[in-house]
């Protein structure tokens, strides 16, 4: 199966399920990769690069298979990291100017979740201040 033949890439990005990843790189490789970069948009190079962060996580054999299946695409993988969302912490990190992708990786949540929170905070009306008349 090649991604180009069977799936439509939406906005330059492809959502890859855990099962699809298992088909490409095996169960252990899929778990390793999802824990490392799950929930965050990640570019898969067309050819494996020794010493790259993805190669360090997967090893060269799995990296070759990953590139064969998804090379040249920006993919989002499932988040297999465990942990609870940190809504307040995420909001504080956004206020300091950290990117949604960096926050997602640091806290183990999806970039999508961080972006949703950022939008909610932005759309939330500021409390009105009532002025005293006397």
N, C-alpha and C positions, 0 to 999 in steps of 0.2 A: 504494500500500500504506500503510495506517496501522498503526501498531504495535498499537493497541488491538484491531484486528480480527484480526490474524494471529498475535500472540505473547502469551504469558502473562507478565505481570510478576511475578517472584518476589521476595517480601519487599520490595516497593516499588522494586526495582532491576531493570534490564534489561541483559543482556550484549548488546552490539552488535558483530557481526563487522566486520572491515575491509571485506569485500565489501558488506555492507549499508550501511556508511558511504559507500563509493564510489558506490553507487546514489543516495544522498541528496545528497551534496555534491561528488562528483567525486573523482578519484584524488589530485590535489594537495591538495585540502581535507582528505581523509581522512588523508593522511600528516601534514599540518601539525597537525591536531587530535590524532592519536594520539601524536605526539611531544611535544605540549604537556601533555596530560592523560591519556594512555593508562595503564591499569592502576589508575587511581584513580576512585572513584565521583564522578560529576560531574552536577550538576543542569542540565538544559537548560530554559531559560525558555520559556514558551508563545509569547512574542513576542520578537523580537530587541531588544536594548538597545544603542544606540550607545554606544561607549566601554567596554563590558564587556570583561573579559579574553578571553572567547571570541570576541567580535566583533573584538577587536584581532588575534587569531590568524587568523581566517577571513576577515574583511571582511564587510560587510553583506549582500551577495548570497548568499554561502554560508551565513551565519548565518540568513538567512530560510528557506533550504531545510532547514537543520538543525532549526530550530524547527517547521517544517511536518511534518517526519518524526518527531521525538522530543520535541517541546515538552511541558513539564509532567512529564517523567520524569527520574528519576535513572538515569543510564546508566554502565556501565563499558565502556570501549573497549580494544582491544588495545594493548599497550605496544610501540610501534615505536621506542623509544629504544634505542640500542645501548650495550652495556657489560656488564661482568661483575657478577654479584651480589657484594655486599660483606657477607658473613655476619657477620663479627666487627664490622664498623663498624655494621651495623644493630643488633646486640645492644647495643653501647655507646650508640647513640643512643636506643634504647628505655629503657635504664637511666637516662638523663638526663631521661626524661619526654616526649620528643618523640612526637607522634602518628604512627600508622602511615601515614596519608595524607601528612603532611609529609615523612616519611622517604622514602616511595616517590617523591615528586616530586623531592626533592633528589638521590637516588641513581640514579634512572632504573630502578627496579624496580617490580613491581606491589604494590599495597596488600595484596593477598591473600598474596603471598609474605612480606611483613613480618609480617602477622598469624600466619601459620603458624610463622615463627621465634619470635615472641613466645610462642605456645602451647607450643612445644617447650622453650624456655628455662624457662618457668613449671613445666612438668611434670617437668623433669629433676631427679632427686634430688640433694640437696646431699651432698658427700662427707662420710663419717663420720670423726670424729676419734677415734683410738684413744688412750685414756688410759693412762699408765704406772702400773703397779701398785707399783713400788718405785723 
